[in-house]
Amino acid sequence: MRLLFISEWDKADLWRDSLQAELPELEFRLWPDEAEPRDEIDYALVWKPPAGVLRSFPNLKAILSLGAGIDGILCDPQLPTGVPVSRLVDRCLTQGMTEYVVYWTIHYHRRLGEYAADMAEGRWRNFLQADTERRRVGILGLGELGRDSARVLNALGFRVLGWSRTPKTIDGVECFHGQAGLADMVSQSEILVCLLPLTAETEGILDAGLFEQMPDGSFLINCARGGHLNEADLIPALDGGKLAGATLDVFSEEPLPGDHPFWSHPKITMTPHMASLTVPSSAAAYVAGNIRRVERGEAPLNVIDPEAGY
């Protein structure tokens, strides 16, 4: 078995060691230096591969994503047909995203940014503590990551609302779906978290129209994809008071250009696309398990639907 690793990520050695610990018989190769002969490659483990490259491997059995998101694969107009594409589902990946969502939800819920500013200025004061059970947190996207974030927030006592394209049922979460359900959910969300897959239907969903439906003084957390946010609409919503703050982990252009107005806006907090990073030592077991499935003649787990985009 031969696997080709295609990514600009600098953790190839960790992946090689972790995968070969799981599958000693696996031959691990790096793109582009070890890609030849191309007809020998059985599996491609990838993150944003160059357009057209995957089609050049005639004997691929599966394309395995290095992350939960697969928009960086599906954007390839020459993606080979008939080859299953599996997204990554991993304990550390899910836990990392849940930690990020919970951290920033509590940050806004407990006004920790304002306390930090006061401490920096030598000012001592307390704010009225909000009632957690009355704090409404909305989650856009109820897939693997959204469900886990909703579960933990609910366990902490928050009132959790969730929205998805199709109906979902999650214990303790008030679920909405479809276009009408989106408006109902957003209008109640004092803290809105975006964990949607990026598709043609969800691109630009975080825009002025959606912000207008949110309660005055609410907060936005986008840790899905930069393409979900209409960036030109965010600062007017913040300056006008419709939104009181925004945390952004993803952007339409990454790294974010140094002259971008988000850098200097006092109500915007940013992180460098680190909300949930793949941990090779953990994720290798899942990847190896999918390879074993394919070698047994079974379909890999979590194969995406190219038409749906996830």
N, C-alpha and C positions, 0 to 999 in steps of 0.2 A: 504494500500500500504506500502510495506517495501523496503527500499533502503539500500544497504550495501556499505559503504565507504571503499575502499581498497587503501591505499597509505601510504608511509612513511612520506609524507608531514605533517608538524605539524600545519596545519590550519583546522583540523577536526571540532573544535568547531565553527569556523566562517562559515563553510559549513553547519553545523547543524542548526545554527540560521538563516542563509540566506535562506536555502531551506524551513525550517518550516514557515518562514514568507510568502513565496510564496505558500506553500502547507501545511496548518496546519494539514491536515489529514495524512501527510506522517510520517511514523515511520523511523527514521534515526538510523542505526546501524553501529557499527565499527568492522572492521576486526582486529584480529580474535576472540576477546572475545565475540562478540554479533552475531556471524554468525549462531548459531544454534537456532532452527532446520533449516537446509538448504533449505528444500522445501518451506519455507515461504518467501524466498527472491524473490522479483519481479524485482528489478533493481540493477545493480552494477555500482557504480560511481568510476572509477579506474584510477590509474596511475602506470604503470609497476607492475601489479599484479603477484604474484608467478605463475610459470608455472603449469598448470593443475588445478588451484583453481577454475576458472570460470566454468569449466566443472562439478564441484561438486554441482552446484545449478540447480536442474532439472526444475525449473519453471521460469527461467529468461525470462523476456519479452524484455529486451534491455540491452546492455552494453554501458555505457556512459563514454566517455573519459574526464579526467580532463584537457586535453590540446589539442592544435591543432594537434599535432603529435600523430600518433597511432602506430608507429613502436614498442613501448613497449608493445602493446597488440597483434599485429599480429605475434610477434616472438614466441608466445605460440603455440607449435605444437599440443596441445590438446584443442585449442580454440573451444568452442561448435559451431556446425554448425546450421544454421537456426535461430540464435539469431542476430538481427541487432546490429552493432557497429556504434555508432555515434561519430564523432569528435566534439570538442568544437569550436564553432564560436561565438565570443563575442566581443563587442565593445572595452572593455579595452585591451583584448588580441591583437586585431588588432592594436589598437592605440599604445600600448607599443612597438610592433615590428617596426611600422613605425617611431616612435620617435628614436629608436635605429639606424635604417638604415639611417635616415636623419642626425642624429648627427654625425655618423662616416663618412658619405659621405662629409659633410661640413668640418669635421676635416681634411680630406685629401685634399679636394679641396682648402681650405684656408691655408694649411700648418701650422695648429695650433700646431701640435706636435713640429715642428721646432721652432715656436715662444716661446712655453713653455720652451724648452731647452735653448734658448737664454736668456730668463728672469731669469732662474735659475742660469745662469753663468754671469749675469750682462752685457749681450751684447745687444746693441740697433741697430737693423737693420730692414729694410723692404724688402719683396720679391715682385716681380712683381705679381700683382693680376691676376688670371686666369679669362677668360671669361666664365661665367656660361653657356651660350648658346652653347659654343663649348666643354663643358665638357661632355664626353660620359660615362654614368653610365649604366652598364648592370645588369639585374636582372635575375638570374636563378630561374625559378619557378614563374608561374603567377596564383597561387591559391588566396585564400582570402587575405593572408598576402602580397604576391608579388604584387597583383593588387593595393592594397592600398598604398604600398610604392612607386610604379611606379606613381600613381596618384599625390601624394604629391610632389615627386621630379620633376615631370613635371610642376606642378604649381609653383614651385620655379625657373623654367627656365632652368633646366638641360635637356640635350638631353638624353632621356631614351630609352634604348633598352631592350627587354624582350625575354626570351626563355622559351618554354614549349614543352612537348612531342608531344602534338597535337596542331593544329592551334588555335590561340586566336586573338581577336580584342579588343584593348583598345585605346580609344581616346588619341591622343598625344604620343603614345608609338609605336616605331617601333618593331613589333613582328616577331619573328623567331620561327621555330619549326623543329623537327627532327634532325638527325645527321648532315646533311649538314648545316642546319640553326644554329646549335650550333657553328660550326667553324666560320661562318660568324659573329655571334654576339660577340663571345669571342674576335675575332681579332680586334674589334673596341672598346672594353670596357677598359677604363682607370681606372675605379673603378668597380670591379665585386662583386656583392652581391649574396650569395647563400641562397635561401629560398625554396629549393626543398624538397619534401617529400623524406624520405630515403627508397629506394626500391632496389631490386637486380640490376636494371639498373643504378641507380644513386650512388650506393656505390662506393667510391673512384674516383668520377668524377673529383675532384679537384686534379689533379696529374701533373707530369712533362710535359706530352704531352699537357695538356690544358694550363699550364703556358707558354709554348713556343709559343703558338698561340696569347697570349696577347701582347699588346704594351709594349715596354721596359719601365721600371719605373712605371708600373701600381700598383694598390692596390687591395687587397683581403679582403672581409668582409664575414666571415662565421658565420651565426647565425641560421643555420638550424639544422644539426646534425653532430656530430664529425665524423661519418662514411663516410661523403661525402669527407673528406680530407685524402689524402695519406700523413700522417704526415712526412714520411721520405723524401718527395719531396719538402717540403716547405722551409726549411732552405737553401738548395742549390740554390733555385730560388731567395731567398732574398740575399744571399751572392754573387751570380753572377750578380745581378743587374736587372734581368728580372722583379722581383717584388721590389718595393720600400718600401712596408710595408704591414702588415697583421693585421687585428683585428679578434680575435677568441673568440666566446662566448661558443662554444661547442667542446667537445673533445672525443676521442675514449674511454678514461677512465676518469671517473669523481668521486670524485675530481681528478684533475690533479696531478700525483705524484710529490713530492717535488724535485726529481732529474731530472725531465724532462727538456730537453734543451730549451724548449719554454720559461721557466721562465726568463732566463738570456739573451735572444736574444734581441738586441737593436731595431730591426725593428718589433718586435711582441708585440702587445697590447692585453691583455686578460681580459675577464670578466667572472664571475663564473656562466654561464648558467642563466643569468638574463635578457636577451634582452627583453623577454616578459613573464611575470608571470601572472598566473590566479588570478583574483580578485573575491573572492567568492561573494561579495555583488552585483557584476554586472553579473557574469556568472550564478548565481543561477536562474535568470529569464529564461535564455535559457534552462537550464536543466529541470526546472519545466515545461516549455512549451513543451518540448519533452515528458515528462512523461504524460502530459495531452493528447497529440496527441495519444500516445500508448493506453491510457485508453479509448479513443474514437474509437479505432480500426484502427487508421491511422499509417502510418510508421513515425518514427522519422525523423527529418530533418538531412541532411548531413550524411547519412549512407555511410560508405566506402565500396569500392569494394576490398575484400581480394585478388583477383587475381591481380589487378592493384597495390595494396599496399597503396592506399589512397582514 
